[in-house]
Amino acid sequence: MHPRNPYHSPPDFDALAQAYPLLSTYVKGRSIDFHDEAAQRCLTQALLKRDFNLEVHLPPDRLCPPVPNRLNYILWIQDLVRALERAVPLVSRKTRCTIHGLDIGTGASAIYPLLACSLEPTWKFTATGTPVLVLPTLLFFSLNWATLELDDESYTNAAGNIRVNGLSERIRVVKVEGADVQDSVSEQLPHFGFNHLFSAGDSSGTSSVPTSPAPSTAPAAVPSNSTTPVQFTMCNPPFYSSTADVQDSEALKELGALGACTGVPVEMITPGGEARFVGEMVRESVSVSASSSGDSMDDEERMKKRRTGNDTVDSGVSLRSVSPGSEEGPRWYTSMLGKMGSVVEIVEVFRELGITNYAITEFVQGQTRRWAVGWCIGGWRLSDISLASHADALSTQDIARLPNPNPTLQRLLPPRNALRFDIRISNESDVHARLEGVLTGVVGAQVTRDEGPGPTGFVVSVARDTWSRNARRKRKREEVAHNEAPERDRLQAPALLCIIVLRQGDTGGGVDEVQMEMEVRWVYGKERSLLESFASHVARKFMRII
């Protein structure tokens, strides 16, 4: 469970019933009957009202979202966003990052946008319903959390929950006409509309809605005056591949289901299950990157390539061809997963497409275990440790790498974004000044003191390699030719940005001998070899002078 989740222990049901009297009908002893659908719905309503001041209506024939599980995901997203909020000013020199999220498959309750908006009063979102039909024209983008729902009941209920909580200015429900719920489990690839949602604006990081008229399957009236991109996506995808898959899963549980399940097929079933669903999401996110880097392929062509499995080579090339300065801004895609086997399949997709900038975490709530994956096509890195600057971030979990994983997950974890070097020094005095001297001695490096939480450190950005032997030879040739490359370096977006801190370790054998650790935290960049080369160069130079 996430460290900030308040539900580490079961709730005091008597106290909860006093705060929400309707629950008292269902309290038996010190708990409720979790196989009673009405009791489950009332428990969710009670927790949302008491702990988040949210009033929700939960239809009896739709999924009842357990609050602790959903909150785990939101808190991880919160950690991710806080890391990006800290990184954006360092990379782009913008003073702040306006946060917009995209919720894919918000459901009848709209639980994720409601929880997120209650925790973060400045967040605004765009959201979609579970995309099960080919919808290549999701032409909407607004400053709100817009919810695209596929059936009337979910649409009406989500809109009502948003309205009754006074969040219509930040959360908007947008209905798509022409989608047939009965066809929702047809054998088609899901299409998420990223190419339209993330239509490229100018290089400053803006996005805009295409001005072409929308077909009948697109939202009829959506504000289109936003030029702010989405920083993250989230999704709790349909879990099963078929009705038989649902039955087989229940049969494997020795004691039966832990609670009543009230979901309908449109919420629970998708062809190929969650792994295929999220895998297609990954592929489409790469296609969007290809489009923003100059690929003129339209949606129909991309869908055809995805169906035939011929998208791999182009995606890999596009991944590596986007220059740092051309990125719209930070964007992390994420999704919840209900099976560990699905994590294995999604990491295989990452590796197939050459995506190395990804994250894996785990949420445990009682006997229920869920996982989440995230990936970024750009250079925005998540730390192996939380870099959140908020006061309540004293107890946080690793963002990018699941701590203490089992052997299966250990093999799936992404490469580390923090490099550590053991350094033994004879005198601890002026150690930070000496490190600063090494850093400022790197040609073209911009060095500032780190103002974030934790030990004293330095923020370092470089536009290119200037320290390796080949780079030094190239620089000499440029100087002879009076090339203006150094001046251009100062104006470019960084190819590498990292934070370097020193930590005191164990005392050595001598009185004045101290063991220290130099940690290099990767904040931004696409080339791991550049990070490793720079970190090794700094460590060697530092050890020589101490």
C-alpha positions as CSV (number, residue, x, y, z in Angstrom):
1,M,0.0,0.0,0.0
2,H,1.2,3.5,-0.7
3,P,2.8,5.1,2.4
4,R,0.4,8.0,2.4
5,N,-2.7,5.8,2.1
6,P,-4.6,6.3,5.3
7,Y,-6.3,2.8,5.0
8,H,-3.3,0.7,6.2
9,S,-5.6,-0.7,8.9
10,P,-9.3,-1.7,8.4
11,P,-11.7,1.2,9.3
12,D,-13.5,1.4,12.6
13,F,-16.9,0.5,11.2
14,D,-18.8,1.7,14.2
15,A,-17.1,5.1,14.0
16,L,-17.6,5.2,10.2
17,A,-21.3,4.4,10.7
18,Q,-21.6,7.3,13.2
19,A,-20.1,9.6,10.6
20,Y,-22.3,8.1,7.8
21,P,-25.5,6.7,9.4
22,L,-26.7,4.9,6.3
23,L,-23.8,2.4,6.8
24,S,-25.1,1.3,10.2
25,T,-27.7,-0.9,8.4
26,Y,-24.9,-3.1,7.1
27,V,-22.5,-3.2,10.0
28,K,-22.4,-6.7,11.5
29,G,-20.1,-6.9,14.5
30,R,-16.9,-5.1,13.5
31,S,-17.3,-5.3,9.7
32,I,-19.7,-5.7,6.9
33,D,-20.6,-8.5,4.6
34,F,-18.4,-7.9,1.6
35,H,-20.5,-10.3,-0.5
36,D,-23.5,-7.9,-0.1
37,E,-23.5,-5.6,-3.1
38,A,-25.5,-2.9,-1.3
39,A,-23.1,-3.0,1.7
40,Q,-20.1,-2.6,-0.5
41,R,-21.6,0.4,-2.3
42,C,-22.5,2.0,1.0
43,L,-19.0,1.5,2.4
44,T,-17.5,3.3,-0.6
45,Q,-20.0,6.1,-0.3
46,A,-19.2,6.4,3.5
47,L,-15.4,6.6,3.0
48,L,-15.7,9.1,0.2
49,K,-18.0,11.3,2.2
50,R,-16.1,11.2,5.5
51,D,-12.6,11.3,4.2
52,F,-12.9,13.4,1.0
53,N,-16.2,15.2,1.4
54,L,-17.4,13.6,-1.8
55,E,-21.0,12.5,-2.5
56,V,-21.3,9.8,-5.1
57,H,-24.1,7.7,-6.5
58,L,-23.1,4.2,-7.5
59,P,-25.5,2.3,-9.8
60,P,-26.2,-1.3,-8.7
61,D,-25.3,-2.7,-12.1
62,R,-21.9,-1.0,-12.5
63,L,-18.6,-1.6,-10.8
64,C,-18.3,-0.5,-7.2
65,P,-14.7,1.0,-6.8
66,P,-13.0,0.2,-3.5
67,V,-11.6,3.5,-2.2
68,P,-8.3,2.3,-0.8
69,N,-7.3,0.6,-4.0
70,R,-8.2,3.6,-6.2
71,L,-6.5,5.9,-3.8
72,N,-3.2,3.9,-4.1
73,Y,-3.1,4.7,-7.8
74,I,-3.9,8.4,-7.3
75,L,-1.1,8.8,-4.7
76,W,1.4,7.2,-7.0
77,I,0.3,9.6,-9.7
78,Q,0.7,12.4,-7.2
79,D,4.3,11.4,-6.6
80,L,4.9,11.2,-10.4
81,V,3.5,14.7,-10.9
82,R,5.5,16.2,-8.1
83,A,8.6,14.9,-9.6
84,L,7.7,16.5,-12.9
85,E,6.7,19.7,-11.2
86,R,10.2,19.9,-9.8
87,A,11.9,18.9,-13.1
88,V,10.1,21.3,-15.5
89,P,11.6,24.6,-14.1
90,L,15.0,23.0,-14.2
91,V,14.7,21.9,-17.9
92,S,12.6,24.6,-19.5
93,R,13.0,27.5,-17.1
94,K,9.3,27.7,-16.7
95,T,8.2,28.8,-13.2
96,R,5.4,26.3,-12.9
97,C,3.8,23.3,-14.6
98,T,0.0,23.5,-15.0
99,I,-1.2,19.9,-14.3
100,H,-3.7,18.3,-16.6
101,G,-4.4,14.5,-16.6
102,L,-6.2,12.1,-18.9
103,D,-8.3,9.3,-17.4
104,I,-9.0,6.5,-19.8
105,G,-12.2,4.7,-18.8
106,T,-13.4,6.8,-15.9
107,G,-16.5,4.6,-15.4
108,A,-19.9,5.4,-13.9
109,S,-18.5,6.7,-10.6
110,A,-15.8,9.0,-12.1
111,I,-13.8,7.9,-9.0
112,Y,-10.3,8.9,-10.2
113,P,-11.1,12.5,-11.2
114,L,-13.1,13.0,-8.1
115,L,-10.4,11.7,-5.8
116,A,-7.7,13.6,-7.6
117,C,-9.5,16.9,-7.6
118,S,-10.3,16.5,-3.9
119,L,-6.6,16.0,-3.1
120,E,-5.2,18.5,-5.6
121,P,-7.4,21.7,-5.9
122,T,-5.5,23.0,-8.9
123,W,-5.5,19.9,-11.1
124,K,-7.7,19.8,-14.2
125,F,-8.2,16.8,-16.4
126,T,-9.4,15.3,-19.7
127,A,-10.8,11.8,-19.5
128,T,-12.2,9.2,-21.8
129,G,-14.4,6.2,-21.5
130,T,-12.9,2.8,-22.2
131,P,-12.2,2.8,-25.9
132,V,-13.4,-0.4,-27.4
133,L,-14.4,0.7,-30.9
134,V,-12.2,2.4,-33.4
135,L,-12.8,6.0,-32.7
136,P,-10.1,7.9,-34.7
137,T,-11.7,11.3,-34.2
138,L,-11.7,12.2,-30.5
139,L,-11.5,15.9,-31.3
140,F,-11.7,17.4,-27.8
141,F,-9.4,19.1,-25.5
142,S,-10.3,21.4,-22.6
143,L,-9.1,22.8,-19.4
144,N,-11.3,20.3,-17.6
145,W,-11.4,16.6,-16.9
146,A,-13.6,15.7,-19.8
147,T,-15.2,12.2,-19.5
148,L,-16.0,10.3,-22.7
149,E,-18.5,7.5,-21.8
150,L,-19.8,4.7,-24.0
151,D,-23.2,4.0,-22.5
152,D,-26.0,6.2,-21.3
153,E,-26.1,5.0,-17.7
154,S,-22.4,5.5,-17.0
155,Y,-22.5,8.9,-18.8
156,T,-25.5,10.2,-16.8
157,N,-24.2,8.9,-13.5
158,A,-20.7,10.3,-13.9
159,A,-22.1,13.6,-14.9
160,G,-24.3,13.6,-11.8
161,N,-21.5,12.8,-9.4
162,I,-19.4,15.6,-10.9
163,R,-22.2,18.1,-10.7
164,V,-23.3,17.3,-7.1
165,N,-19.7,17.8,-5.9
166,G,-19.4,21.2,-7.6
167,L,-16.6,20.1,-9.9
168,S,-18.2,20.8,-13.3
169,E,-15.7,23.6,-14.0
170,R,-12.8,21.1,-13.7
171,I,-14.4,17.8,-14.7
172,R,-16.5,17.6,-17.9
173,V,-18.4,14.6,-19.1
174,V,-18.5,14.4,-22.9
175,K,-20.7,11.9,-24.6
176,V,-19.9,10.1,-27.8
177,E,-22.8,9.3,-30.0
178,G,-23.0,6.2,-32.1
179,A,-21.0,3.8,-29.9
180,D,-22.9,0.6,-29.3
181,V,-22.3,-1.0,-26.0
182,Q,-23.3,-4.4,-27.3
183,D,-20.4,-4.2,-29.7
184,S,-18.0,-3.2,-27.0
185,V,-16.3,-6.6,-26.8
186,S,-16.0,-7.0,-30.6
187,E,-12.7,-8.2,-32.0
188,Q,-11.2,-4.8,-32.8
189,L,-8.1,-3.0,-31.6
190,P,-8.8,-0.3,-29.1
191,H,-8.1,3.2,-30.3
192,F,-7.3,6.0,-27.8
193,G,-7.3,9.1,-29.9
194,F,-3.9,10.3,-28.6
195,N,-3.0,11.8,-31.9
196,H,-5.8,14.3,-31.6
197,L,-5.7,14.8,-27.9
198,F,-2.0,15.6,-28.1
199,S,-2.0,17.5,-31.4
200,A,1.3,19.3,-31.5
201,G,1.3,23.1,-31.0
202,D,4.4,25.2,-31.0
203,S,7.7,24.2,-29.5
204,S,7.0,25.9,-26.2
205,G,5.0,23.0,-25.1
206,T,1.4,23.9,-26.2
207,S,-1.2,21.6,-27.7
208,S,-4.3,22.6,-29.6
209,V,-7.4,21.0,-31.0
210,P,-7.5,20.4,-34.8
211,T,-10.0,22.8,-36.5
212,S,-11.4,20.3,-38.9
213,P,-15.1,19.4,-38.4
214,A,-15.8,16.4,-36.2
215,P,-17.8,13.4,-37.5
216,S,-20.9,12.2,-35.6
217,T,-18.9,9.9,-33.3
218,A,-17.0,12.9,-31.9
219,P,-18.2,15.0,-29.0
220,A,-20.6,17.7,-30.3
221,A,-19.7,20.6,-28.1
222,V,-16.3,20.7,-26.4
223,P,-14.4,23.8,-25.5
224,S,-11.3,24.1,-27.7
225,N,-9.5,27.1,-26.2
226,S,-6.9,25.2,-24.3
227,T,-3.3,25.2,-25.3
228,T,-2.0,23.3,-22.2
229,P,-0.8,19.7,-22.8
230,V,-1.6,16.6,-20.7
231,Q,1.2,15.7,-18.2
232,F,-0.1,12.2,-17.4
233,T,-2.6,9.6,-18.4
234,M,-4.1,6.9,-16.2
235,C,-6.3,3.9,-16.8
236,N,-7.9,1.0,-15.0
237,P,-8.5,-1.2,-18.1
238,P,-11.0,-4.0,-18.5
239,F,-9.5,-7.0,-16.7
240,Y,-10.7,-10.0,-18.6
241,S,-10.6,-11.2,-22.2
242,S,-13.9,-13.1,-22.2
243,T,-16.8,-14.3,-20.0
244,A,-15.0,-17.6,-19.8
245,D,-11.9,-15.8,-18.5
246,V,-14.1,-14.3,-15.7
247,Q,-15.4,-17.8,-14.7
248,D,-12.0,-19.4,-14.8
249,S,-10.6,-16.7,-12.6
250,E,-13.3,-17.2,-10.0
251,A,-12.8,-21.0,-10.1
252,L,-9.2,-20.6,-9.2
253,K,-10.1,-18.8,-5.9
254,E,-10.3,-21.5,-3.3
255,L,-12.7,-19.6,-1.1
256,G,-14.5,-17.8,-3.9
257,A,-14.5,-14.1,-4.6
258,L,-13.5,-11.8,-1.8
259,G,-16.5,-9.6,-2.4
260,A,-19.5,-9.1,-4.7
261,C,-18.7,-8.1,-8.3
262,T,-21.3,-5.8,-9.9
263,G,-19.6,-5.0,-13.1
264,V,-21.0,-5.4,-16.6
265,P,-19.1,-6.7,-19.7
266,V,-18.3,-3.2,-21.0
267,E,-16.4,-2.5,-17.8
268,M,-14.7,-5.9,-17.3
269,I,-14.1,-7.5,-20.7
270,T,-11.9,-6.6,-23.7
271,P,-10.5,-8.8,-26.4
272,G,-7.1,-10.1,-25.4
273,G,-7.6,-8.9,-21.8
274,E,-5.8,-6.0,-20.1
275,A,-2.4,-6.9,-21.5
276,R,-3.5,-6.5,-25.1
277,F,-5.5,-3.3,-24.2
278,V,-2.5,-1.6,-22.5
279,G,-0.1,-2.9,-25.1
280,E,-2.1,-1.2,-27.8
281,M,-2.0,1.9,-25.7
282,V,1.8,1.8,-25.6
283,R,2.0,1.3,-29.4
284,E,-0.3,4.3,-30.0
285,S,1.7,6.5,-27.7
286,V,4.8,5.7,-29.8
287,S,2.8,6.5,-32.9
288,V,2.0,9.9,-31.5
289,S,5.7,10.5,-30.9
290,A,6.4,9.5,-34.5
291,S,3.8,12.0,-35.6
292,S,5.2,14.9,-33.6
293,S,8.6,14.2,-35.0
294,G,7.5,14.8,-38.6
295,D,5.9,11.5,-39.5
296,S,3.0,12.3,-41.8
297,M,1.2,9.0,-41.4
298,D,-2.5,9.5,-40.6
299,D,-4.6,7.6,-38.0
300,E,-6.0,5.0,-40.5
301,E,-2.5,4.1,-41.7
302,R,-1.2,3.8,-38.1
303,M,-4.1,1.5,-37.2
304,K,-3.5,-0.6,-40.3
305,K,0.2,-1.0,-39.3
306,R,-0.8,-1.9,-35.7
307,R,-3.2,-4.6,-37.0
308,T,-0.5,-6.1,-39.2
309,G,2.2,-5.8,-36.6
310,N,4.4,-3.7,-38.8
311,D,4.7,-0.7,-36.5
312,T,7.9,-1.8,-34.7
313,V,10.7,-0.5,-36.9
314,D,9.2,2.9,-37.5
315,S,8.3,3.3,-33.9
316,G,11.9,2.5,-32.8
317,V,13.3,5.0,-35.3
318,S,10.9,7.7,-34.3
319,L,11.7,7.1,-30.6
320,R,15.3,8.0,-31.2
321,S,14.8,10.8,-33.6
322,V,13.0,13.4,-31.6
323,S,15.4,16.1,-30.4
324,P,15.2,17.3,-26.8
325,G,14.1,20.8,-27.9
326,S,11.1,19.4,-29.9
327,E,9.3,17.9,-26.9
328,E,5.9,19.3,-26.0
329,G,6.7,18.9,-22.3
330,P,6.5,16.2,-19.8
331,R,4.0,13.4,-20.4
332,W,3.9,10.1,-18.7
333,Y,1.4,7.4,-19.7
334,T,0.3,5.0,-16.9
335,S,-2.1,2.1,-16.4
336,M,-3.2,-0.2,-13.6
337,L,-2.8,-3.9,-14.1
338,G,-4.6,-6.7,-12.3
339,K,-2.3,-9.6,-13.2
340,M,1.4,-10.0,-12.7
341,G,1.6,-11.8,-16.0
342,S,0.3,-8.7,-17.7
343,V,3.2,-6.7,-16.3
344,V,5.5,-9.3,-18.0
345,E,3.7,-8.8,-21.4
346,I,3.8,-5.0,-21.2
347,V,7.5,-4.9,-20.4
348,E,8.0,-7.2,-23.5
349,V,6.2,-4.5,-25.5
350,F,8.4,-1.8,-24.0
351,R,11.5,-3.8,-25.0
352,E,10.2,-4.5,-28.5
353,L,9.6,-0.8,-29.1
354,G,12.9,0.3,-27.5
355,I,11.3,2.0,-24.6
356,T,13.7,2.1,-21.6
357,N,12.1,5.0,-19.8
358,Y,9.4,3.3,-17.8
359,A,8.2,2.6,-14.3
360,I,6.7,-0.3,-12.3
361,T,5.0,-0.2,-8.9
362,E,2.8,-2.4,-6.9
363,F,-0.3,-1.7,-4.7
364,V,-1.3,-4.2,-2.0
365,Q,-4.6,-3.8,-0.1
366,G,-5.3,-6.7,2.2
367,Q,-5.4,-9.8,0.0
368,T,-5.7,-7.8,-3.2
369,R,-2.6,-7.1,-5.2
370,R,-2.4,-4.8,-8.2
371,W,0.4,-3.3,-10.3
372,A,0.9,-0.1,-12.3
373,V,3.2,0.6,-15.2
374,G,4.2,4.0,-16.6
375,W,6.2,5.0,-19.6
376,C,7.5,8.1,-21.2
377,I,8.5,8.5,-24.8
378,G,10.5,11.7,-24.1
379,G,13.4,12.3,-21.8
380,W,11.5,13.1,-18.5
381,R,12.9,10.7,-15.9
382,L,11.4,9.5,-12.6
383,S,13.8,9.1,-9.8
384,D,14.5,5.8,-8.0
385,I,13.6,7.8,-4.9
386,S,10.9,10.4,-4.4
387,L,12.0,14.0,-5.1
388,A,8.7,15.5,-4.0
389,S,9.1,18.9,-2.3
390,H,5.8,18.9,-0.5
391,A,5.8,18.8,3.3
392,D,3.7,15.7,3.5
393,A,6.2,13.8,1.3
394,L,8.3,12.5,4.2
395,S,6.9,9.0,3.7
396,T,6.9,8.2,0.0
397,Q,7.7,5.2,-2.1
398,D,10.1,4.8,-5.0
399,I,8.4,6.2,-8.1
400,A,10.1,4.3,-10.9
401,R,11.2,1.0,-9.4
402,L,9.2,-1.3,-7.2
403,P,11.1,-1.8,-3.9
404,N,11.9,-5.4,-2.8
405,P,10.3,-7.1,-5.9
406,N,10.0,-10.8,-6.2
407,P,12.4,-12.5,-8.7
408,T,10.0,-12.3,-11.6
409,L,9.4,-8.5,-11.2
410,Q,13.1,-8.0,-10.5
411,R,14.0,-9.0,-14.0
412,L,11.4,-6.6,-15.4
413,L,12.4,-3.4,-13.6
414,P,13.7,-0.5,-15.6
415,P,17.4,0.6,-15.5
416,R,18.2,2.7,-12.5
417,N,18.0,6.5,-12.9
418,A,20.3,7.1,-9.9
419,L,24.0,6.2,-10.2
420,R,26.1,5.9,-7.0
421,F,29.8,6.1,-6.4
422,D,31.7,5.3,-3.2
423,I,34.3,7.9,-2.4
424,R,36.7,7.9,0.5
425,I,38.1,11.3,1.5
426,S,40.8,12.2,4.0
427,N,39.2,15.5,5.1
428,E,35.5,16.4,5.0
429,S,36.0,20.2,5.0
430,D,35.0,22.1,1.9
431,V,33.9,18.8,0.2
432,H,30.9,20.5,-1.5
433,A,33.0,23.4,-2.7
434,R,35.5,21.0,-4.2
435,L,32.7,19.0,-6.0
436,E,31.3,22.3,-7.3
437,G,34.7,23.1,-8.7
438,V,34.8,19.8,-10.6
439,L,31.4,20.5,-12.0
440,T,32.0,24.0,-13.1
441,G,35.2,22.8,-14.7
442,V,33.2,20.8,-17.3
443,V,33.1,22.9,-20.4
444,G,29.5,24.0,-21.3
445,A,28.0,22.8,-18.0
446,Q,25.5,25.0,-16.2
447,V,25.7,24.4,-12.5
448,T,23.4,25.7,-9.7
449,R,22.8,24.8,-6.1
450,D,19.9,22.4,-5.6
451,E,17.1,24.1,-3.7
452,G,15.1,21.0,-3.2
453,P,14.6,18.8,-0.2
454,G,17.3,16.5,1.1
455,P,21.1,16.9,1.3
456,T,23.0,19.7,-0.4
457,G,23.4,19.1,-4.0
458,F,24.0,20.6,-7.5
459,V,21.8,20.8,-10.5
460,V,23.9,20.3,-13.7
461,S,22.8,20.5,-17.3
462,V,24.8,20.0,-20.4
463,A,23.8,20.4,-24.1
464,R,26.3,17.8,-25.4
465,D,29.3,15.8,-24.5
466,T,32.3,18.1,-23.9
467,W,34.4,15.9,-21.5
468,S,35.2,12.7,-23.4
469,R,38.5,12.4,-25.4
470,N,36.6,12.6,-28.7
471,A,34.6,15.6,-27.5
472,R,37.8,17.5,-26.5
473,R,39.4,16.9,-29.9
474,K,36.2,18.1,-31.6
475,R,36.1,21.2,-29.4
476,K,39.7,22.1,-30.4
477,R,38.8,21.8,-34.1
478,E,35.8,24.1,-33.5
479,E,38.0,26.6,-31.7
480,V,40.4,26.6,-34.7
481,A,37.5,27.1,-37.1
482,H,35.9,29.8,-34.8
483,N,32.7,27.7,-34.6
484,E,29.9,29.2,-32.5
485,A,28.9,25.8,-31.1
486,P,29.6,26.7,-27.4
487,E,27.2,29.7,-27.7
488,R,24.5,27.5,-29.3
489,D,24.9,25.0,-26.5
490,R,23.9,27.6,-23.9
491,L,20.7,28.3,-25.9
492,Q,19.6,24.7,-26.4
493,A,17.5,22.5,-24.2
494,P,19.7,20.3,-22.2
495,A,20.7,16.9,-23.6
496,L,21.3,15.8,-20.0
497,L,20.1,17.3,-16.7
498,C,21.0,15.6,-13.4
499,I,21.1,16.4,-9.6
500,I,24.3,15.4,-7.8
501,V,24.4,15.0,-4.0
502,L,26.9,13.8,-1.5
503,R,26.0,11.6,1.4
504,Q,28.1,10.7,4.3
505,G,28.8,7.0,4.7
506,D,30.7,4.9,7.3
507,T,33.9,6.3,8.9
508,G,37.0,4.8,7.5
509,G,40.1,3.5,9.3
510,G,41.7,6.9,9.9
511,V,40.6,9.6,12.2
512,D,40.0,12.0,9.4
513,E,39.0,9.5,6.8
514,V,35.4,9.6,5.8
515,Q,33.4,7.3,3.4
516,M,31.0,9.3,1.2
517,E,28.6,8.4,-1.5
518,M,28.1,10.6,-4.6
519,E,24.7,10.1,-6.1
520,V,23.9,11.2,-9.6
521,R,20.1,11.5,-10.1
522,W,18.9,11.6,-13.7
523,V,16.2,14.2,-14.2
524,Y,16.1,14.6,-18.0
525,G,17.7,13.2,-21.1
526,K,17.3,10.4,-23.6
527,E,20.8,9.0,-23.9
528,R,21.8,6.7,-20.9
529,S,25.3,6.5,-22.3
530,L,25.6,10.3,-21.9
531,L,24.6,10.1,-18.2
532,E,26.9,7.2,-17.5
533,S,29.9,8.9,-19.2
534,F,29.3,12.2,-17.4
535,A,28.8,10.6,-14.0
536,S,32.0,8.5,-14.4
537,H,34.0,11.6,-15.5
538,V,32.9,13.6,-12.5
539,A,33.5,10.8,-10.1
540,R,37.1,10.3,-11.4
541,K,37.9,14.0,-11.3
542,F,36.5,14.4,-7.8
543,M,38.4,11.4,-6.4
544,R,41.7,12.8,-7.8
545,I,41.4,16.1,-5.9
546,I,40.3,14.8,-2.5
